[in-house]
Amino acid sequence: MRGILEHLHTSESLLTVTDMEAGLEHLKRGTLEHAEVLLIVVEPYFKSLEAAGRIAELARGLGVPALYAVANKVRSERDEVAISDYCAARGLPVLAVVPFDADVAEAERQGVAVLDSAPEAAAVGAVRGIADGLLATNQPEREGRVAD
């Protein structure tokens, strides 16, 4: 994986988004060597919060320039506050909040992508907002080209 990401980093690619498995393993293997931004998906549960804290600490040690949390499966204001308070205490800004969405769970049960089964789902809209925001703020300036 590290070799593929290195190749993409040095190629003509404008932007590469990689969905890594949850946990620390990929960080320890150096797969973030060329990462410019790391989104740490965190859910409002103790283990997820603690994992996000460890991931942020390790990513900082590896020199990843920009770290953000994405609050996921948020069901209530209490969930959102728990995540934002935890992240704030660790200097990890929350970039976005993705609500708990029954449409996502239903797509999982059916074995289909939520984009196919419920393209207007609230979670889809939230993720679309994350992508749009990242594209707007992280446009590479390679040879004056603009991403499609």
N, C-alpha and C positions, 0 to 999 in steps of 0.2 A: 504494500500500500504506500509506503514511504516513497518508493521509486516512482510510482504512478503520479503521486502528488508533486514530486520534484519535476517530472516531465511536464505536467500541466502548468506549473509555475513558470517554467522557462519557455513555454511554447507561446503561440499567438493568442491563447485563451484570455479573454477579458476578465472572467469571473468564474471561479469554480466553487460549488457548494457541495460539501461532503457530509453525509449523515453518518456519524460514527456510533458504534455501539456504546451503550451507557457504561460508565465506569472509567477506571484509570488506566487500563491496559494499553490503549492506543497512545496515551500521553507518554507512558514509559518507553514506548518503542520509537519515539521520535517522529511520529506521523504529523506533528504540528510544526515541524521545522520551518515550513514556508507559509504558515497561516498568518494572515493579517488580522482576522477577526475570529473570535471563538464565541459561539452562542452556547450557553450552558442551560439546558432545559431542566427546570426544577419544578417539582410538584409539591403540594402543601403537606408533605409527610416528613417525619423526622429523618428517616434514612436518605430521602432524596435531598433534603436541605443539607445534611452533613456531607453527602457526596458532592454536592455543588460547591461547598466550601473547600473541600480537598482538591477538586478539579481546578478551581480558580487559583488556589495557592500553587499548585504544580505548574499550571499554565503560565503564571507570572514568572516562576523560576525558569521556565523554558524561553521566556522572552516574547510571548505572544503580545503584540502591541495593544490590542483592544479586546476586552472581555465584557460580555453582557450576559445577564440572566434573561431567560424567557420563562415566565410563570405559566405553567401548563396545568390543565384540568382544574381550573379555578372554579369552584362552585358558589363561593360567597365572598363577601367583603372580608370576612374573618380569614379565609384562605389567602386572599390577596395581601392583607396586612401581615400575615405570618411570613410570607415569602419576602415581601418588600423590607420588613424589619430585619430579617435574617441577612438578606443580601446587603442592606445598607451598613450593617455592622461589620461587614467584610469588604466594604468598598467595591461592591459589585452592582453596578446599575442595572435596574430591570428595564429592559428594552421594550417589552410587550407583555401583554396578558392574553393567554389563549384560554377561553372558557371551557369548562367541561361541556361536552357536546354529545348527546345521545346518538346523533347521526354518525359520529366517528365510531362509536361502539357497534352500531348496527352494521356499518361497512366492514368492520373487522369480522363480525360474525358471518357475514356473507362472503368474506374473502375477496372483497373488491376494494378499490381505492375510493376514498370518500369523495374525491373530485369527480368520479364517475357516478356514484350513487346519490350524492347530495352536494352539488357544486356550490350551492348558496348557503351551506351550513355556516354557523357562526364561527366555528374553529377555522374553517377554510378562509373566511374573510380576515380573521386575525393573522393567520400565517401569510396571506397575501399582503397584508399591511407591513409585516416584518420584511418581506422580500422587497417591496417597493421602497421602504425606508433605507434598507441597506444599499440598494441600487442608487438611490438618490445621494447618499452620503459617502459612498465608497467607489465612485466611478474611477476606474484606472485611467491614467493619462498617458497610456502607451501610444506613442506616435500620433497623438491627437485624435484617436478614434473614440467613438462613442458606442456603448453597448447597444445591441438591438433590443 
